[in-house]
Amino acid sequence: MAWHVYILRCRDGSLYTGISTDVRKRLEKHNAGKGAAYTRSRKPVLLLWSACMKTESAARKREAKIKKWSKVEKEEFIINRDKKQTE
């Protein structure tokens, strides 16, 4: 089973990072108010980025690393990833 790390943008502009085995379903849960407590009052949320990891442990480690970044660092990461994908 593949695990994914993802970053969401909430309605208030804040960013949320999480992990899931099914990002699409998890996004639906967040937007239905049945996801993380953080996103319940900040929906709708928009998926900005996700990456597939080989194991749950790897996904949790990546999530923890991203959560330590400042919002500016997360925004730069997303922008740089988008630039690399369109080049």
Secondary structure, 3 states (H helix, E strand, C coil): CCEEEEEEECCCCCEEEEEECCHHHHHHHHHCCCCCHHHHCCCCCEEEEEEEECCHHHHHHHHHHHHHCCHHHHHHHHHHHHHHHHC
